[in-house]
Amino acid sequence: MAMRGLKFSTPFGPAEFRAIDQQSTMGAYVGKLDLRGGKGTMVQWRYADGKTTSPNDAYVRSRRPADAMK
């Protein structure tokens, strides 16, 4: 079942499975792990928006066979 173009809501805003490669634009928290008070904690974190960190369409077309994008 292809999920191309499926749009959905997340707590951080709208996301979708891109039609060109079925990759999600949902972001993720990225940071370093540290021990604080004997517990693992993420420090120096940021939210990386998947829409701005995913490769652009021209790059995807150059790296994937045309059959994979149908």
C-alpha positions in Angstrom: 0.0 0.0 0.0 1.5 3.3 -1.1 1.3 6.2 1.2 2.4 8.8 -1.3 1.0 12.2 -0.6 -0.7 11.2 2.7 -1.0 14.2 4.9 -1.4 14.0 8.7 -1.3 16.1 11.8 1.4 15.9 14.5 1.8 17.8 17.8 4.3 20.0 15.9 2.2 20.8 12.9 1.3 19.1 9.6 3.4 16.4 8.0 3.1 14.2 4.9 4.6 11.3 3.1 6.2 13.0 0.1 4.7 11.8 -3.2 8.1 11.6 -4.9 9.8 9.2 -2.5 7.3 8.3 0.3 9.6 9.9 2.9 7.9 11.5 5.9 8.4 15.2 6.6 7.8 14.6 10.3 10.7 16.0 12.2 12.6 14.7 15.2 14.4 16.0 18.2 18.2 15.8 17.8 20.7 16.3 20.6 23.3 14.8 22.9 22.7 12.4 25.7 24.1 13.1 29.2 23.7 11.6 32.6 22.1 14.0 35.0 21.0 12.8 38.5 21.7 9.2 37.4 19.3 9.4 34.5 19.8 9.7 30.7 18.8 13.2 29.6 18.9 14.9 26.2 20.9 18.1 26.2 21.8 20.6 23.6 18.7 19.5 21.7 16.8 21.1 18.9 13.8 20.1 16.8 14.8 19.3 13.2 11.9 19.9 10.8 11.7 17.0 8.3 10.4 19.4 5.6 13.6 21.4 5.7 16.1 18.6 6.3 14.9 16.2 3.6 16.6 16.2 0.2 15.0 18.3 -2.5 13.1 16.8 -5.4 15.9 17.3 -7.9 18.3 15.4 -5.7 15.8 12.6 -5.2 15.3 12.3 -9.0 19.0 12.1 -9.6 19.5 9.3 -7.1 16.5 7.1 -7.5 15.4 5.0 -10.5 12.3 6.4 -12.2 10.4 3.1 -11.4 10.9 3.7 -7.7 9.0 7.0 -7.9 5.8 5.6 -9.5 
